[in-house]
């Protein structure tokens, strides 16, 4: 794969020729995947701050006197791209989970305004990929200090009234009174619509509102869709599924165990199966890190979901191609093809299997190490052809780091110490920088990659006159590996307990979670 200026330029198995300076990274023995996309994020945006209630009712909007809507729980005019400021601390947690881009919106209010698709990089100018990629809604009034709405019923009524007001307002080319909020609401009608639903019941409630006004939402679920799969599937909206699984409940104390509800126990049992059941039901699904603060915890829960029925193929699609298609960004993120952002992850094995390490997340061509690979062992002697000269390169590692020296091929062993030239070595994982010092010709500055097994080092470099050359070093001999001693056989004592009898053919143990008996309050 060739990356140039933050984009993927070429993908293939053949050689790629270029006259420009290039840095080569050897990832042989590793697996590459598209970096993940999270559609529910507040990265880079400040949350609304609610003022302390003074005990008095507040009926009018007090946060602004401009030509906006009358209720401060409605923010259709908010532009996330204009307010976006990257935060590397928050981005690090996403990158440690394999994410390369997020759909960021301000998580405040019932109508939340435009969301922006951003890459998890440090510069806002590079990060903003699509300024207006979607709009978000919810039933939560957020930071609004107004008395209305004060209930779920009021939130639903306010949202429906907003749709009606916007429809009425849109029929005038030149309204007598300007309402910038309703204008922004109508202007966003063609964008993908998302709805933050607390649980499966809010999904169905929001879907009824959408059906009334001809809007199809994609829903952020609460991880409990398994309770009403058929009804949620009938809503015909895509789901954004969190992987925030509850911890095991301590029931060792019989008195405290009586306070644990059946609903809690059943959700603990069923939560890891939720994503797999959603995929099995044929509901378009994206996965989100919402509810999980650490990247490693998200990866652990993701693999747990795969163990509980979610296929690796569905998991990968739910993190890459599906979220990209939900916002019409298939031409920017979610795949490893030429022309897209150079967002991908490097794993040392199948990513969805336990034990696989996520080595790095690459965002717009910039590598962010996650689980640093141990440095390659380059100790040994190498055959080095440098600009037509056959040399022997000797590399050593010590407490102060790697060091090296070189001498012409054919030099007697006893003369090496007096004739060898110096070589300065820097090693970072499998990236090696070598400076070969020659008293007659000057210094050769070489950059290369240490291949798997540390037998071959190759790359490009500069001659003393500044022109570029290709170079390679081949290890002369592998270190002798000590053969493992055969394991001692363990003989069970005669009086040891017999192994439990094997299940007869046709018998199976319990598979999957127990049955669901709504409403989980038996």
C-alpha positions in Angstrom: 0.0 0.0 0.0 1.3 3.4 -1.0 0.3 6.5 1.1 0.9 10.0 -0.1 -0.2 13.2 1.6 -2.7 11.4 3.9 -4.4 9.5 1.1 -4.1 6.0 -0.2 -2.4 6.2 -3.6 -2.1 2.6 -4.6 -2.9 -0.9 -3.2 -1.5 -4.1 -4.7 1.2 -6.8 -4.6 3.5 -5.6 -7.4 6.4 -3.2 -7.2 5.8 0.5 -6.9 8.4 2.8 -8.5 8.8 6.4 -7.5 11.5 9.0 -7.9 10.5 10.8 -4.7 12.0 10.0 -1.3 9.9 7.4 0.5 9.8 5.8 3.9 9.1 2.1 3.8 7.5 0.1 6.6 7.7 -3.6 6.7 4.4 -5.1 8.1 5.0 -8.6 6.9 3.4 -11.1 9.3 0.7 -8.5 10.2 -2.9 -7.9 9.1 -4.2 -4.6 7.9 -7.9 -3.4 8.3 -9.7 -0.2 7.5 -9.7 2.1 10.6 -13.1 2.1 12.3 -15.7 4.8 12.1 -17.9 5.9 15.1 -21.1 7.7 14.3 -21.9 8.8 17.9 -19.3 11.0 19.3 -18.8 14.4 20.9 -15.1 14.6 20.2 -13.8 18.1 19.8 -17.0 19.8 21.0 -17.9 21.2 24.3 -21.1 19.9 26.0 -23.8 22.4 26.9 -23.5 23.6 30.5 -26.8 23.9 32.4 -27.2 26.8 34.8 -28.2 26.1 38.4 -31.9 26.3 38.9 -33.0 29.2 41.1 -36.3 27.8 42.1 -38.3 29.9 39.7 -40.1 28.8 36.5 -38.5 29.9 33.3 -40.9 30.0 30.3 -38.9 32.1 27.8 -35.5 31.5 26.2 -32.8 33.3 28.1 -29.6 32.1 26.5 -30.0 34.4 23.5 -32.1 37.2 22.2 -31.2 36.7 18.5 -33.6 35.5 15.8 -33.6 31.9 17.0 -36.3 29.5 18.0 -38.2 30.1 21.2 -37.1 27.0 23.1 -33.4 26.5 24.2 -33.7 22.7 23.9 -33.7 23.2 20.1 -30.4 23.9 18.4 -30.9 23.2 14.7 -28.7 26.1 13.8 -25.6 24.7 15.6 -22.8 23.9 13.3 -20.4 21.3 14.7 -17.7 21.9 12.1 -17.5 25.6 13.0 -17.1 24.8 16.7 -14.8 21.8 16.3 -11.4 21.9 18.1 -9.4 18.6 18.2 -8.5 17.1 21.5 -5.5 14.7 21.3 -6.2 13.3 24.8 -9.7 12.1 23.8 -8.6 11.1 20.4 -6.0 8.7 21.9 -8.7 6.5 23.5 -10.5 6.2 20.1 -7.2 5.4 18.3 -6.4 2.7 20.9 -9.6 1.0 19.9 -8.8 1.2 16.2 -11.0 4.2 15.2 -9.8 6.6 12.6 -12.8 8.9 12.1 -15.9 9.9 14.1 -19.2 11.7 13.4 -19.0 14.5 16.0 -22.0 16.4 17.2 -22.8 18.5 20.3 -24.7 16.1 22.6 -27.1 18.6 24.0 -30.8 19.1 23.5 -33.7 17.6 21.5 -32.7 19.0 18.1 -28.9 19.2 18.1 -27.9 20.6 14.8 -25.4 19.5 12.1 -22.8 16.8 12.8 -19.4 16.8 11.1 -17.3 13.8 10.0 -13.8 14.3 11.3 -10.6 12.3 11.2 -8.9 11.7 14.6 -5.9 13.8 13.7 -4.4 16.8 15.5 -5.1 19.6 13.0 -8.7 20.9 12.5 -7.9 21.9 8.9 -7.0 18.3 8.0 -9.4 16.6 10.3 -12.7 18.0 9.0 -13.6 15.6 6.2 -17.3 16.5 5.7 -18.6 19.7 7.5 -22.3 18.6 7.4 -22.6 14.9 7.4 -25.8 14.4 9.5 -28.2 15.8 12.1 -28.9 14.4 15.6 -32.1 14.4 17.7 -33.1 13.0 21.1 -35.8 13.2 23.8 -33.4 14.8 26.3 -33.7 18.6 26.8 -30.0 18.7 27.8 -28.7 22.0 29.3 -31.9 24.0 28.7 -33.0 25.9 31.7 -36.5 26.4 30.5 -39.3 24.7 32.4 -40.7 23.1 29.2 -40.4 20.3 28.4 -40.4 18.6 31.8 -41.3 15.1 30.7 -40.9 12.5 28.0 -44.4 13.4 26.7 -43.4 17.1 26.6 -40.2 16.3 24.6 -42.1 14.3 22.1 -44.7 17.1 21.8 -42.0 19.7 21.3 -40.2 17.7 18.6 -43.5 17.2 16.7 -44.4 20.8 17.0 -41.0 21.8 15.6 -41.6 19.6 12.5 -45.0 21.3 12.1 -43.6 24.8 12.6 -40.8 24.1 10.1 -43.2 22.8 7.5 -45.4 25.9 7.9 -42.4 28.3 7.9 -41.0 26.7 4.7 -44.0 27.7 2.6 -43.0 31.4 2.7 -40.3 32.8 0.4 -40.0 35.9 2.4 -41.5 35.4 5.9 -42.5 38.5 7.9 -40.5 37.3 10.9 -37.2 35.5 10.4 -36.6 32.4 12.4 -33.0 31.2 11.8 -33.6 28.0 13.8 -36.5 26.9 11.6 -34.5 27.9 8.4 -31.6 25.7 9.6 -34.0 22.9 10.5 -35.4 22.9 6.9 -32.0 23.2 5.3 -30.8 20.0 7.0 -33.8 18.0 5.8 -31.7 16.3 3.1 -29.0 15.1 5.5 -28.9 11.7 7.3 -31.0 11.8 10.4 -29.9 10.2 13.7 -31.8 9.7 17.0 -30.3 9.1 20.4 -32.7 6.5 21.9 -32.2 5.4 25.5 -33.6 1.9 25.0 -35.7 -0.1 22.6 -38.9 1.7 23.7 -37.4 5.1 22.7 -36.5 3.6 19.3 -40.2 2.7 18.7 -41.3 6.1 20.0 -38.9 8.0 17.8 -39.8 5.9 14.8 -43.5 6.9 15.2 -42.4 10.6 15.1 -40.3 10.0 12.1 -43.1 8.1 10.3 -45.5 11.0 10.9 -43.2 13.5 9.1 -41.6 11.2 6.5 -38.2 10.9 8.2 -36.3 7.7 8.6 -34.0 7.8 11.6 -31.0 5.7 12.3 -31.1 5.0 16.1 -28.5 4.9 18.8 -29.8 2.0 20.9 -29.3 1.2 24.5 -27.8 -2.3 24.0 -31.1 -4.0 24.8 -32.6 -4.5 21.3 -32.6 -8.3 21.9 -35.8 -7.8 24.0 -37.9 -6.6 21.0 -36.0 -7.6 17.8 -39.0 -8.0 15.6 -40.6 -4.7 16.5 -37.2 -2.8 16.2 -36.6 -4.5 12.8 -40.1 -3.3 11.7 -39.0 0.3 12.3 -36.7 -0.2 9.2 -34.0 2.1 10.7 -30.3 1.3 11.0 -29.0 0.8 14.6 -25.9 2.2 16.2 -25.1 -0.4 18.9 -23.0 0.2 21.9 -20.8 -2.5 23.5 -21.1 -1.3 27.0 -21.6 -4.6 28.8 -22.5 -4.7 32.5 -20.0 -6.2 35.0 -20.8 -9.5 36.7 -23.0 -9.0 39.7 -21.7 -10.1 43.1 -24.4 -12.4 44.6 -22.2 -14.0 47.2 -24.0 -12.2 50.0 -27.5 -13.7 50.2 -29.0 -10.5 51.8 -27.6 -8.2 49.1 -28.5 -10.8 46.4 -32.1 -10.2 47.2 -31.8 -6.6 45.9 -30.6 -7.7 42.5 -33.5 -7.7 40.1 -34.3 -10.3 37.4 -34.0 -7.5 34.8 -30.4 -6.8 35.9 -29.5 -10.5 35.8 -31.0 -11.1 32.4 -29.4 -8.0 30.9 -26.0 -9.1 32.2 -26.6 -12.5 30.6 -27.9 -11.2 27.2 -25.9 -8.0 26.6 -23.0 -9.7 24.9 -25.4 -11.5 22.5 -27.1 -8.2 21.5 -24.9 -7.2 18.5 -25.0 -10.7 17.1 -28.8 -10.9 17.4 -29.2 -7.5 15.7 -27.0 -8.7 12.8 -28.9 -12.0 12.6 -32.2 -10.1 12.4 -30.9 -8.3 9.3 -31.0 -4.9 10.8 -28.3 -2.6 9.4 -25.9 -2.0 12.2 -22.9 0.2 13.2 -21.0 -0.2 16.4 -20.0 2.6 18.7 -17.5 3.2 21.5 -20.2 5.2 23.4 -20.3 4.1 27.0 -16.7 2.7 27.0 -14.0 5.1 28.1 -10.9 3.0 27.3 -9.8 1.7 23.9 -8.6 -1.7 25.3 -12.0 -2.2 27.0 -13.8 -1.6 23.8 -11.6 -4.1 21.9 -12.2 -6.7 24.7 -15.9 -6.2 24.5 -15.9 -6.4 20.8 -14.2 -9.7 20.9 -16.6 -10.8 23.6 -19.5 -10.0 21.2 -17.8 -12.1 18.5 -17.5 -15.0 20.9 -21.2 -14.6 21.6 -22.5 -14.9 18.1 -21.4 -11.8 16.1 -19.4 -12.9 13.1 -16.1 -11.3 12.4 -17.3 -10.3 9.0 -20.4 -8.5 10.4 -18.2 -6.9 13.1 -15.8 -5.5 10.6 -18.6 -4.2 8.4 -20.3 -2.6 11.4 -17.1 -0.7 12.2 -16.1 0.3 8.6 -18.3 0.1 5.5 -21.7 0.3 7.2 -21.2 3.5 9.1 -19.5 5.1 6.1 -22.5 4.3 3.9 -24.9 5.6 6.5 -23.5 9.1 6.1 -22.6 8.8 2.4 -18.9 8.8 3.1 -17.9 5.7 1.2 -15.5 7.7 -0.9 -13.6 9.0 2.2 -13.4 6.3 4.9 -14.3 2.7 5.7 -12.2 0.9 3.0 -8.6 0.4 1.9 -8.8 1.6 -1.7 -7.0 4.3 -3.7 -8.3 7.8 -3.2 -9.6 7.3 0.4 -8.1 8.6 3.6 -5.1 6.6 4.7 -6.9 5.4 7.8 -6.1 1.8 8.7 -5.0 -0.4 11.6 -2.1 -2.8 11.9 -2.6 -6.0 14.0 -0.2 -8.9 14.5 -2.9 -11.4 13.7 -6.7 -11.8 13.1 -8.0 -8.7 14.9 -11.2 -10.2 16.3 -9.4 -13.1 18.0 -8.2 -13.0 21.6 -4.5 -12.6 22.0 -4.1 -10.4 18.8 -2.3 -7.1 19.6 -3.3 -3.9 17.9 0.1 -2.5 17.0 -0.9 0.9 15.5 -3.7 3.0 14.1 -2.8 5.1 11.1 -4.9 8.3 10.6 -4.4 10.3 7.4 -1.0 8.6 6.9 0.2 9.4 10.4 1.1 6.3 12.5 0.0 6.3 16.2 1.5 3.3 18.1 -0.9 1.5 20.3 0.8 -1.7 21.5 4.4 -1.1 20.5 6.1 -4.1 18.9 9.3 -5.2 20.6 12.4 -4.1 18.8 13.8 -6.5 16.3 17.0 -8.4 17.3 19.5 -7.2 14.7 22.6 -8.6 16.4 24.9 -10.3 13.9 26.9 -9.9 10.8 25.4 -8.9 7.5 26.6 -8.8 3.9 26.2 -5.2 2.7 26.6 -4.0 -0.9 27.0 -0.3 -0.6 27.2 1.7 -3.8 29.1 -1.2 -5.5 31.4 -2.0 -2.5 31.0 -5.4 -0.8 31.2 -4.9 3.0 30.5 -6.7 6.2 28.2 -4.9 8.6 28.3 -6.0 12.2 25.4 -4.8 14.5 25.3 -5.3 18.3 22.8 -4.3 20.9 23.6 -3.2 24.4 22.4 -1.2 27.4 23.1 2.0 25.6 21.3 0.9 22.4 22.4 -0.6 19.2 25.9 0.0 17.7 27.7 -1.0 14.5 30.9 -1.2 12.5 31.9 -2.3 9.0 34.9 -3.6 7.1 35.6 -4.7 3.5 34.8 -8.4 2.6 38.0 -10.5 2.9 39.5 -8.7 5.9 41.3 -11.1 8.2 39.6 -11.7 11.5 42.6 -10.5 13.6 42.7 -7.2 11.5 39.1 -6.3 11.9 39.5 -4.3 15.1 42.1 -2.0 13.6 40.5 -1.6 10.1 36.8 -1.4 10.9 34.9 1.8 10.3 32.2 3.2 12.5 28.4 2.9 11.9 25.9 4.8 14.0 22.6 2.9 14.5 19.1 3.9 15.6 16.4 1.3 15.9 12.7 1.9 16.5 10.7 -1.3 16.4 11.6 -2.5 12.9 12.7 0.9 11.5 16.4 1.2 11.3 18.5 4.3 10.6 22.1 3.6 9.8 24.9 6.2 9.3 28.0 4.5 7.7 31.1 6.7 8.3 33.9 6.5 5.8 37.0 8.6 6.3 37.6 8.8 2.5 34.1 9.1 0.9 32.2 10.7 3.8 29.0 9.5 5.5 26.2 7.4 3.9 22.8 8.0 5.6 20.6 4.9 5.2 17.0 4.2 6.3 15.6 0.7 6.2 13.2 -1.9 7.5 14.1 -5.0 9.4 12.1 -7.8 7.9 10.4 -10.6 9.8 13.1 -12.9 11.3 15.7 -10.1 11.2 17.5 -11.7 8.2 17.1 -8.9 5.7 17.4 -5.2 6.1 16.6 -3.0 3.1 15.7 0.5 2.2 17.0 3.7 0.6 19.6 6.3 1.5 21.8 9.2 0.6 25.3 9.1 -0.7 27.8 11.7 0.7 27.0 13.8 -2.4 23.2 13.8 -1.6 22.1 11.5 -4.4 19.8 8.6 -3.5 20.6 4.8 -3.6 18.9 1.5 -2.9 20.6 -0.7 -0.3 20.1 -4.1 1.4 21.9 -6.1 4.0 21.6 -9.9 4.3 22.4 -11.7 7.6 25.3 -14.1 7.2 24.2 -16.6 9.8 21.2 -17.1 12.0 21.7 -17.5 15.7 21.7 -21.1 16.9 18.5 -21.8 18.6 18.5 -24.2 21.5 16.3 -27.2 20.9 13.5 -27.3 23.5 13.8 -30.2 25.9 11.0 -32.8 25.6 8.3 -32.2 28.2 8.1 -34.7 31.0 5.2 -37.1 30.8 2.9 -36.8 33.7 1.6 -40.2 35.0 -1.6 -40.0 36.9 -1.6 -41.9 40.2 -3.6 -45.1 40.4 -6.0 -43.7 42.9 -6.7 -40.5 41.0 -10.3 -39.6 40.3 -11.6 -40.8 37.0 -12.3 -38.3 34.4 -16.0 -37.3 34.0 -17.8 -39.5 31.5 -18.0 -38.0 28.0 -21.4 -36.9 26.8 -23.1 -39.5 24.7 -23.5 -38.9 21.0 -26.4 -36.5 20.4 -26.2 -34.9 23.8 -25.4 -31.2 24.0 -24.9 -28.8 26.9 -26.8 -25.6 27.2 -26.0 -23.3 24.2 -26.7 -19.5 24.3 -28.5 -17.4 26.9 -31.7 -18.4 28.6 -35.2 -17.5 27.3 -36.5 -13.9 27.4 -39.7 -13.4 29.4 -40.8 -9.8 29.1 -41.0 -7.6 31.2 -38.1 -9.2 33.2 -39.7 -8.5 36.5 -40.8 -12.0 37.5 
